[in-house]
């Protein structure tokens, strides 16, 4: 057996030397990309058939009834067959990207490039493997909150007000969380062996084993186990996970043999797989920036939300209703300094790290993105975090890294969705940002701040059923609240405030059905209540009001509501005229399908600047005056057209050479 293993490594080394891994992009899927997918077409029905009922229902919350797009159509099999007939073994099929990955030698590469159905071929990116820095071994202590003994894991959860939510019996039940990592030693650890894992898959060796296999670097499954334990672990008096009641899907995407790298195609394939099963939240502690030599590294300019495969995959997952969360990266005290992909995504929540005292960790990746957006999005404890390790059944340690703060935020999102299953992913993202402790003055060190599970669940949220919009409100941090004292006070379009009692449908949630509102109506409100001692309270604080409008299922307090007038949606570019570079801002709600394209005065396309899903609020795109082929455009007048959820907005600009 030892000889066979050695022979395997020799063969593997030879294969890696003679062949490189490529992404092969196809020109079409047997249908034109611009073709409207009819719900009775074979392409539509086939794509729909690949989704579970859970995935379909999640998509409907985010996409309405138009839940199938061109990206969901399977790859065109005649093209796949032609590739396989060349003796090429396809590693991953990425329908969202209309691409496959495969190891190619030089002759295969040249032969493929002659086919008309091949759009382009590019090397799969790889990045240096990041590790969790561990500190002192476990000192067992007894820390109890409510009926749960958290032991030494209490501080990391208490910082984000998670035990208070557990005390209301909100533990993540009913929510499916997908974890992407280097492997998971979960079956043999006391804190993880009873976790509810509904599916797992190894995208490196294409099997269902996510723990170490003979060809793996020994111990690589420890990183994923540590991350898993922070969100899903449960060992009384030692380690309690942030959302221990959730169900989990595990994807091993990282191949760290010899070169220590992660492969983008594995990451994208894992997201497609999880999405089809019906995952609600994905969490990854992987980041893409600088790569091992001789790989070409990304640059900071690539951290723009639209360049890397992993970022595009995360944004496509968000468009389909998934809450996408990832670590911001540990580059804050290194030359790179900034967040890494996919944390640069418009809607992907990039998580930075703080100490137990809520100070930003020196290693935590900073913002902004290269196109000027605030990052990281939120923070959680990432220093001195208790983790399970793979050293033994009852092995624990303390670790540092944004790898460890991301699962705390993912757990918080799972608790919020568990409490309010009607919430869409864009609502969850909005609430997490609104309730973090830096939301009123976000910056590129703290983002919107430290997350709070209790504040997130206590924040007002909306549910729309047919023509009825229900406002929900929980009281998690308010202590002993007299239910009969809770009132909502509201004003429509600056009219006098009127008051109504709230109704209760659980021991923590009250609700109020809103009056009929027009899309443009301005609805402002606040709450009053008292405790058992008769003390009165006002929420939010005096002089502030919550804001909502019928066209938007988000409630605003710290974040700015975006008006949807044409002039406000697409801003004039600046500078104009320009020579080297100009900036274009547009405003949108989160998750809107968006394209921004530059045309010449004859109507011919010059540059495809942006395509994907927007982030909430201001989106910024830069144009350097080059066309789609990277050639500098000539001086002249150009039009830039924004297509936003089926509507078009346009302006002109002048390029001077």
N, C-alpha and C positions, 0 to 999 in steps of 0.2 A: 504493500500500500504506500509506503514511504517513497519508493521508486516511482510509482505512478504519479504521485503528487509532484515530485520534482520534474518529471517529464511534462506534466501539465503546465507548470510554470515556464519551462523552456519553450514549449509550443506557444504559450500566451505571449511571451517576450518576443518571439519571432513574428507572431501575427501583428503585434503592436508596432514592430519596426517596419514591416513591409506594407502595412495598411493603416490608413487613418480613418477616423470616423467623420462622416459628412452628413449634412442635412440636404436632401434632394427635394427641391420645391417643384411642384407640378403646375402646369399652366392653367388647368381647369379641372373640373370634376365631371366632365361629360356634359355639363350644362354651363351656360354663361353666368358669370358672377352677378351680372345686373339683372338676370332673369328673375321674375317674381315667382316665388315658390308657392304654387297652388297647394292647398291642403289635401287635395285628392291625387296629387302627383306621386309617382313612385319614390322620387327623391325625398319628398316630405315625409311620407309614411315610413320609409326605411329609417330615416333619422329619428323620427318619433319612437319607432319600435326599439331603439337602442337605449331609451331612457326608462327608468323605473317610475312608478306612480309618484313616489316621493320627490324625485327630481322634477317631474312635470309640475307638481303643485308648488314647489319652491320657485321654479321659473315663472309661473303665473304671477306670483307676488311682485316680481321685479319687471316682467316683460309684458304683462297683460295676456292677451290671447295669442299674440305673435311670438310664440316660444321657440320656433325653429328658424334659424338663419342659414345663410349659405355655408357658414363655418361648420354647421352641424351635419351637413351632407357627407356621407362616407366618401372615401377616396375612390377614384374611378378604377375599377378592377382591371380593365385591359391595360392600363398604364403600369399597374403593379405587376401584372403577369410578364410584361416585356422586361421589366427590371429583373425579376426573379429568373427569367429564362436565360439571363446572362450569367447565372451562377452566383448572383448577389443575394446574400441573406439579409433580409430587412429586420432591423432591430426594433424600431418603434414606428407605428403609423400615427401621424399627427393630423387628424382631420381638420382641426381648427386652423392649421397653418397650410393645409393642402400639401403636406410634405411627409417624407419618410426619412429615417436615418439608417445608415449602413456603413460598414467598413469597406473601403474601396482601395484597390491598388491603382497604380498610375494608368494602366491600360484600360481598366474599367471606367475610371474617371473620364478619360478621353473619349471612350465609346459612348458614354451616357450623354456627354455634351453635344453629340451629334443629333440626338433625338429632338424633334420639334416640340414634343409635349413636356420637355424639361424647361422650366423657367430659369432656374439658377441652381447652383450647387455651392455650398459653403461649409467650411470646417465647423464641427461642433465645438463650441467653446468649453473650456475647462478652467476651473479655478482652484487656487490653493485651499487646502482643507483647513478650516478653522477649528480650534479646540476650546473646550471649556477649561478655564484656569481654576484649579481647585485650591482650597485653603485648608484650614484645620479640619481634622476628622470630627465626627459627630460627638457632641456632648449632650447626653440624654437629659432632658428636663421635661417637667410636666406643665403644660400650658393649656388650660381649658377655657373654652368660650361656649356658653350655652351647654348643650349636652355632648359636644364633641371635644375630645382631648386631642389637641393639635400638636402637642409636644413642641419641639424646636422649630416646626414649620409655621407656627402662629405668626411671627413678625412679618414674614414676606406676604402673607395673606391679609393681615391686619392693616398693613400700609395702604391697601386698596379696598378696605372695608368689605372684605369678602365673608368673614365669619358672621357678620350681622345678617347677611343674605342667607347663608346656610341655616341660621336660626329660624328663618321663616320657611324652612323645608324646601328651599330653592337650591337645587344641587346640580342642575344641568340635565335633568331627566327629560327625555324626549328629543334631545338635540344630538346630532351626529357631527363629530369633529374629525377632520382629516389631518394627520400629521405626516410631513415629508421630512425625512432625515436619512442618516447613514446606516440605519438599522435599529432594531429594538430588541433588547434582552428583557422581554417582559414576562415570559412564561415562567421563569425560574426565580423571580424576585418577589418577596413577600408583600411588597407594597403595590405590585402590578398584576400578580397572577390571577386576581379575581376581577380585573377590569373587564368591561364589556366591549370586546373587540369583535366587530361584525365582519371585518374582512381585512386581509393584509396581502401585500404583493411586493416582490423583489424585482425591480425594474433593471437591476444590474445582471442578474442571472436568470431572469424570466421564470421565476417560480414563486411559490407561496411562502417561502421561508424568509423572514425579515431579521432573524438573529444571525450571528456569524456562521458562515459556511467555510469548508476547508480552504477555499481560495481567497477568503477575505483576510485583510490585515487583522490579526487577533485583537479583540476588544473594541472594534469600531462600532459595534452595536451599543456600546455604553452611552454614547452621546444621545442617541434617540431615546434610550431608556430614561436618562436623566430628564430630558425635556418632557417625556410622557408622564413621568412621576409628578412633575410640578402641576400639571393640569388634571391628570386622571388617577394619581396614586391614592392609596388608602391603607395606612397602617396606624392603628390606634396608638395614640400617645407619642408618635414619631413623625409621620409625614402624611398630611392630608392634601389632596389635590384641589385646585381651585374649582373644578367642575367634575368632581369624582362621580357624579351620577349620570354623566353623559355616556354616549356610545362612541366608539372610535374606529376609524379606518386608518391603517398604517401603510405607508409607502416608503420602501427603501429605494432611494434615488441616487445615493452618493457612492461612487466607486473610488476608494482612496488607495488602491494598490499602487505602490511605487511612486507614481507621479503625484499622488494626493490631490485628486481633483473631483469635481462634481460635473456631471454632464447635463447640459440644458435640455436635451431631448427627453431624458428620463423625467425631469421635473415637469415638463409640459405634458408628457404622456400620463403621468400620475394625476395631474389635475383633471385631464379629460376623463380618466377612469373614475376618479372620486365623484366628479360631477354627475356622471351617468348613473351612479349608484344612488345618489340622493344626499350627498354631504351638505351640511348647512354652513359650516365654518372650516376653513383650511388654515393651518398654522405651520410655518416653516421657519427653521432656525438656520437657514442657508443664505449666503449672500454672494453676489457675483461682481467682481471689480477687476483686481489684478490676477494674472494667471502665471502658471509655471512656464518658464522658457522651454521650448521656443514658441509657445502659444502667444498669439497677439492679444494684448490686454485691451479691455475696454478703457475708455478715457472718462474723465468727469463729464465731458460734454455728452456722453452716451447716457448719463443718468437723467434722462429727460422724459421718462414715462412712455416712450414709444419705440425704443431701439432694441433692447435685449429680448430674446425669446422668452425668458422666464417672466419678465414684466408683462409682455404682451399676453402670455398665457394666464397670468393672474388677473389681468384686466378683462379678458374674455370670460373667465370664471365669474368675476364680479357681475358682468353684464347678464349672466345667467342666474343671478340671485344669490351667489355665495358671498359670505363675508370673508374676504381674503386678508390675512394677517401674516406679517413676517418680521423678523428681527431687522433692526436698522444697520447692523454690522458693528464690528469692534475696531473701527479705523480712526476713532476720534483722536487718539494720541500717536497716530502714524502719519506718514507722508500723504496717504490718500485723504484722510480726515473726514470725508463726507459719507453719507449713507451709501449703501450698495444695492444693486438690483436684486429682487424686485421691489424693494422699499421705495423706489422712485416712482412707482405707479400712481396714477391720478387718484384712484379709489382704494388701492391696497394700503392697509394701515401699517405703516412702518413704526416699529416699537423701539424706543431708546431705553437706556437703563439708568436707574438712580440707586443711590445708597439707601440704607435703612433710615437715614435722616432726610431723604427726599432731595439730595443733592445730585446733580447729573454726574454720572461716572465719567472719568477722564477718557475711557476707551469708547464711550458711546458715540456712534456715527452721527455727524451733524448735517444740517441742511445749509443752504437750500438745494433743491434740484437744480440742474444746470439751466432750466428754463424759468427759474425764479420762484418756484412754489415752496411753501413752508414744509420742512421735514426736520426731525421725525414728526409723526402725527401725535403720538401719545407716549407715555412712559410707565414703567412698573419697576419694581425692585429687580436689579440684576447683579447686585453685589452681595456676597455672603448669603446665597440662596441655598436652602437645604435641598439635596437631590438624592435620588437612588442611583447606585452605580452597579456595574456588572461584576464587581469583584467577588460577590457572594450573595446568597439568598437574603441576607439581612445587612447588606453593605450600604452605607450612606456616607455622604461627604457634603462639603459646602463648595459652591462654585460661583464664578463670576462670568458675565457675558450677556450680551443682548439675546443670545440663544435662550437664556433663562427668564428674561423679562417677557418675551413674546408669548409663552404659554400662559402666563398670568393674565395678560390682556385677552388672549383667546378664551380663557376660562371665564373671564368677566363677560365677554360677548355671549358665551354659552349660557350663563346664568340669566342674562337679560332676555335671550330668546326663549329660554325655558319658562320664565315668568310670563312672557307675552309672545306666544307662538305666532301671532298674526303679524309681527313686525317683519318688514322687508329688510334686506341687507343694507340698503341706503339709509333707512331709518335707524338701524343699529349703529352704523358708522356715524351718523349725525349725532345721536345721543351720546356716544362715547366721547366725541370731541366736545360737545356742549358741556358735559359734566366733568371734564378734566380740570385740574386746578389752575391752568394757565390760559383758559379758553378766551378770556376777555383781552388778553395781550399776547397772543401766540408769537413765538420766535423760533429761530433755527437752532437753539440749544435744547429747549424743553418742548418744542412743538406746542400742542394744546395742553400739555401737562400730564400730571399723574392721574391715572384712571381711578375711579371709585365705583365699585360694583353697586354699593348701596345708593349712591347718588344717581347712577344710571337708571336703576330700577325705579327710583322715586321720581324721576323726571317725567313730566306729562307726555303721553304718547297717544297717537290717534289710530283708530281702526275704522275702516270704511266697509260697510256691508250694504250693497245696493245703494240706496240713497241716504242711508243713515250713517253719520259720522259720530263715533263714540270717543270721548276723551277719557283716558284712563289716568289714574293718579295713585301711586303707592306712597306709604309713609314708613320708610325703613329706619331712618335715623332720628325720627321725631320723638322717640320714647313712647310714653303712654298717651295715645291720642283718643279723645272722646269722639267716637264715630259720629254721633249725632251733632257734633259742633262743626263739622267740616262743611264749608260753603265755598262755592265758586262765585266770583264777582266778575262780570264781563261787560265789555262795551263794544258795540259794532259801529265802525266808522265815526269814532269820537263822540258817540252818544253817551248819555249818563250811564254809569255802571248800575247794573241790576244784579241781584243776588239770588242764588238757588242752592238748596241742600244737595249734597252728593249722595249717590246710592252705593251700597257695598255689595260685591259679588264674591268676595273671599276675605280672609282675615287680614289681608294687607292691601287689597286694591279697591278703590272706589271709582265711580264713573259718572259721566254726565253726557247725555245725548245732545249734540249741538243743534241749535235752530238752523233752519234752512239758510244757506249763505250763497251769495253770488261769488263767482271766481275772484272778483276784484275787491270783495268786502274785507275790511281790516278788522280782525277779531282779536281783541286784547283782553287778558284775564289775569286774575290772581286768586289765591286761596287764603282763607282764614280758618283757624281751628284753635282748640284749647286742649290742655292736658287734664288729667284727673284732678289736679290741684286747682284748676280754674285759671291757670296762666294762659294768656292769649298769644297767638303767633300769626305772623304774616309771611306769605311766600309767593313770589320772591320778596326780597327786602323792599322797604318803603321807597317809592319813587321809581320802581321797575315793574314791568308787566311782561308776561309771556305773550308771544305773537303767533298767530296762525292765520292761514288763508285756505279757503276751500280747495284751491288747485294744488296745494302742497300738503302732504301728510306729515310734514315735519313741524315741530314747535320750536320757536326761536326765542333765545334770551341773550346769549353772548355772541353767537354767530349772526352774520348779516343775512337778512332775507334778500334774495335776488329778484328784483323787478324784471318782468318779461316784456318790456317794450323793445321794439326793434333797434332803436338807437343805443340802448343800453346793452343789448346782447353782444353786438360786434363793435368794438371800439376802433377809432382811427389808428392806423399803424404809427409807430414813432421810432425814429425820426422819419419824416416824409417831406421832401425827397430824401433818399438815403444812398449811400455808396457801398459800405461794407456789410451792414446788417441792419435789419429793422425788426421791431417787436410788434406782435399782434396779440391783443387780449380779447378773449370772448368769455361770456358768462353763461353758466348753465346750472341745471340741477344735476345731482350725482346720477350717473348711470345712463345718461342720454347718448344715443348713438350719434356720432359726430364725424364729419369730414371737413377739413379745411384745405382748399386747393387754390393754387395760383394759376391764372390763365393770362394769355396775351390778348391784345385787343381784337384778334381774329377769332377768339374763342378756343384756341388750341391750348391744351394743358401744358403748363411749364413745370410745376412742382407740386407734388402731393405732400403737403406739410404735416397733416395729421389725419389719422383714421382710427377710430376706436370708441371707447366710452369716456365721457367727460367726468371731471371731478366736480364737486359742489362748489359753486362760487367762481372765482376768477381762474381761467386757464390761460397760460401764456405760451406762445409759439414764436420761435425766432426763424427768420429767413435770411440766408446769407447771399441771396441773389443768384444762386446756382439752380440749374434745372434738374430733372430726375436723373440725368446721367452724370451729374457732378460738374457740368460745364457751366461757366459763368454766363448768365443771361445778358443780352445787350441792353443798352440804355433804352428807356422808353416807359410808357404807361402800362401798368399791369392791374388786373382785377384779382381780388381775393374773395372767394365765395365760401361761406360757412353753411354747411348743411346740418341742421340740428333737428332731430326727430321729425324728419320729413319736410321741414321748412327751410327756405334758403334766405340768407342775408349776404349782401355784397358791398364792397367798397373798392376804391381805386387807390393806387400808390404809384410813385414815380421813382425809378431806378436811374441813377446818374453814374456813369463810368468815367 
